[in-house]
Amino acid sequence: MVKTKKSSGLLDLSVKLCGVVLENPTVLFSGIYEAPQDLINASKNGVGAITTKSVSINLREGYQQPRIVKFDHGFLNAVGLKNPGLEKAKEELKKMLSEAKTPVITSIVANKTSEFQKLAKEIAELKPHFLELNLSCPNVEAEFGRPFATDAKISAKVVKAVKKVSKKVPVIAKLTPNVLDIKEIAKAVEKAGADLISAINTVGPGMVIDIKTKKPKLGNKRGGVSGPAIKPVAIRCVYDIYEVVKIPIIGGGGITTGEDAVEIIMAGATAVGIGSAVYLRGRNVFTEICKEMETFMKKGGYKSLKEIRGAAH
């Protein structure tokens, strides 16, 4: 079992995910930092756990610039899963596992079930703390011509294949909100053996047009929507998932403040995914969110997160 130090002060912000103890519930979502050193630095800067960029078998150059565009209430991004490929990623992961001060979640992505299995097998040998299956990127279509996470049977198929080779590494299924019934997908991946669920990935895709140039601002034209604008969608998805599964949920999507974090925990999340808030509030956002959570808890007379988890149900 891997442990980190508990939160300072009288309040207990620590959470346990499949035997792994996080100092606090904040989890850096995948794709926010690309460089291994940036992830290692984040692990020393108040975050509860870090997630690597999604790793594919072969190198991916990503989409053309610009890849991220800010709008009034959030961001559009179309990075295109830029990563160096499996072999280079394994070298980077070894460095992170040896130097990071928090648990490491390794995200993997593929277009075929067999590729997910190959990635999982090789990465599991390095013993990261968790394996995250990126089933939900809205910019990459999987077999059968649609994203894995939009189909319960296909999502379950991937989870089953990965569980055969993941050994003792807990498997996280990351789900998309872009479905009619996320509860159906959540139940399917739990039944298939997923140890945790992460919800949500970006909404969309969406588009922003520059009215001066009369062209879409993103290099890829379309991109996933993130930031404060999608928080109500994330809250609803976590709430729905919590009602139908027993496994822990990492809930995120537009979480920017401590009160946002409390809200999604009340919806049912055990840990809280933080992404675009890093751009909005800076690298100290994890510490600031935890302080804001502590302020809320002190005012409410709460001593641990267990007292508020799922309280909205």
Buried (B, 14 or more C-beta within 10 A) or exposed (E): EEEBEBBEEEBBBBBEBBEBBBBBBBBBBBBBBBEBEBBBBBBEBBBBBBBBBBBBBEBBEBBEEBBBBBEEEBBBBBBBBBBBEBEEBBEBBEEBBEBBBBBBBBBBBBBBBEBBBBBBBBBBEBEBBBBBBBBBBBBBEBBEEEBBBBBBEBBBBBBBBBBEBBEEBBBBBBBBBBBEEBBBBBBBBBEBBBBBBBBBBBBBBBBBEEEEEEEBBBBBBBBBBBBBBBBEBBBBBBBBBBEEBEBBBBBBBBBBBBEBBBBBBBBBBBBBBBBBBBBBBEBEBBBBBBBBBBEBBEEEEBEBBEEBBBEBE
